[in-house]
Amino acid sequence: MINGHGDDRHLYKREIKYNFSSNVYYKGCPPELLNEIKGAVYSIENYPSPAAAELNEAAAKRYQLNQNQFLFTNGATEAFYLIAHAFLNSSVAIVAPTFSEYESACEIYGLAYHLVDRSVLKPSEYQLIFICNPNNPDGSIIPSEELISWIESAPSTTFIIDEAYIEFTNKLESLIPLVDRLPNLIVVRSLTKTFTIPGIRLGYVVASSHHIKKLQSKKMPWSVNALAVHVGLRLFSDYDRWLFNVAELLAETNIFREELSAIDWLKLVPSHTSYFLVEMKKRTAAELKNYLVKKHGILIRDATNFKHLEGEYIRLSTQGFVANNCLINALKGWE
């Protein structure tokens, strides 16, 4: 899906003061990393390596795995399209409501898929299953123990676990260390949300060397640009120092949610992350979005296009104190 995602500020000519529609970390790219990016502009004068393989070594060192268990991509989204291409003719389940690109990738490559609620999922009935954990748009989680049980119980089913937002919760442990033990597991990660660099587009796949080789055979050369390669190498060299404090972020989120909950026409959906769904009890999400943009320069996510989500919903992502208060006051003033 080309359009219809969260951060659509490119559609607005007027200045957006506060952007609640994107789930990236609100404090922005670490200044030191931003300076690294500025200093690496010279790298665009040369082709990057065709498969960005130098990033494999850096990631393998961090996760104590083999280099041939990684594949770097143009954001996590490219990974989903590669997976759909590599698993042609598979029957697919997508645990919904969730990120639309799993569905779009299946449509482009002609895979038969079903949007399935987690409560009725029967893993062994499918050859491929897409699960976003933590989930987008609602911030819900599936405990690691439950996922592992599913994966072990259906060895003929390949599980795609999207961990793009795993660093936005303190309730989950990554499944990356289990890719050696679980050959039917493919983990997809993103570097752009955590470090607020979505414009660079950098994600990666972690899986058995068998799966990586299969995906590599479908991958176009140079999809990861030279700047992204440079940034990825710097990130993995100092990852934990640049990683935000999730406990601090979730504490800010709890305060924000409490203040929103005091508005009687809003119903907040439980979440384990700094982003969450809000059900509206009056008027429409489209009307509210338009009002906030025009009157306050605030952008929110109209979540009504998420399938398997019935009703009028918006998605919000915690911002700073000033931005959060501006949104709350604007919501209180909406007639």
HURA-V588736 format. One record per pair of residues at least 12 apart in sequence whose ideal C-beta (glycine too) atoms are under 7 Angstrom apart, sorted by the first residue. I is the first residue (numbers start at 1). J is the second residue. Records with the same first field share a line. If there is no record, write none. Layout:
I=J, J
This chain:
1=100, 101, 104
4=100, 305
6=21, 22, 23, 301, 315
7=19, 21, 22
8=21
9=299
12=293
14=297
15=297
16=297, 299
17=297, 298
18=297, 298, 319, 323, 326, 327
19=299
20=298, 299, 300, 316, 317, 319, 327
21=299, 300, 301
22=317
23=136, 165, 193, 275, 317
24=193, 196, 198
25=193, 194, 196, 244
26=318, 319, 320
27=244
28=196
29=195, 196, 197
30=195, 242
33=195, 234, 242
36=231, 234
37=227, 231
40=227, 230
43=226, 227, 230
44=226, 227
46=226
47=222
48=222, 224, 225, 226, 229
49=229
50=221, 222
51=216, 219
52=72, 224, 229
54=229, 233
55=72, 229, 232, 233
56=70
58=232, 233, 236, 237
59=204, 236
62=236, 239
63=176, 177
65=179
66=209
68=209, 212
69=179, 206, 207, 208, 209, 212
70=204, 205, 206, 212
71=204, 205, 212, 215, 216
72=204, 224, 232
73=203, 204, 205, 223, 224
74=201, 223, 224
75=190, 192, 201, 202, 203
76=162, 164, 188, 189, 190, 203
77=101
78=203, 223
79=188, 203, 205
80=101, 102, 105
81=105, 108
82=215, 218, 219
83=160, 186, 215
84=105, 106, 108, 109, 111
85=109, 218
86=214, 215, 218
87=128, 158
88=109, 111
90=111, 127, 128
91=112, 126, 127
92=106, 111, 112, 113, 126, 128, 130
93=114, 116, 121, 126, 129
94=113, 115, 116, 130
95=116, 118, 121, 130, 131
96=115, 116, 307, 308
97=137, 306, 307, 308, 309
98=132, 135, 136
99=132, 136, 162
102=130
115=307, 308
117=308
118=142
123=150, 153, 154, 157
124=153, 154, 157
126=157
127=157, 158
128=158, 160
129=157, 159, 160
130=160, 162
131=159, 160, 161, 162
132=162
133=147, 161, 162, 163, 172
134=165, 166, 168, 169, 172, 272, 273
136=165
137=277, 303, 306, 315
138=269, 271, 276, 277
139=271, 272, 273, 275, 276
140=271, 272
141=169, 171, 172, 272
144=172, 173, 175
147=161, 175
151=182, 184, 185
155=184
157=184
158=184, 186
159=184, 185, 186
160=186, 188
161=175, 185, 187
162=188
163=187, 188, 189
164=189, 190, 193
165=193, 273
167=194, 243, 246
168=246, 273, 274
169=246, 272, 273
170=246, 247, 250
171=272
175=187
176=206
179=206, 207, 208
183=208
185=207
186=205, 207, 211
187=206, 207
188=203, 205
189=203, 204, 206
190=203
191=203, 232, 235
194=243
195=235, 242
197=231
200=227, 228, 231
201=228
202=224, 228, 231, 232
249=274, 318
250=274
252=318
253=274, 318
256=318, 324
257=276
259=328
260=278, 328
263=331, 332
265=280, 281, 282
266=278, 280
267=279, 281
274=317, 318
275=315, 316, 317
276=316
277=303, 313, 315
278=313, 314, 316
279=311, 312, 313
280=312, 313, 314
284=312
285=302, 303, 304, 312, 313, 314
286=302
288=314, 334
289=302
291=334
292=330
296=326, 330
298=326, 327, 330
300=314, 316
301=314, 315
302=314
303=315
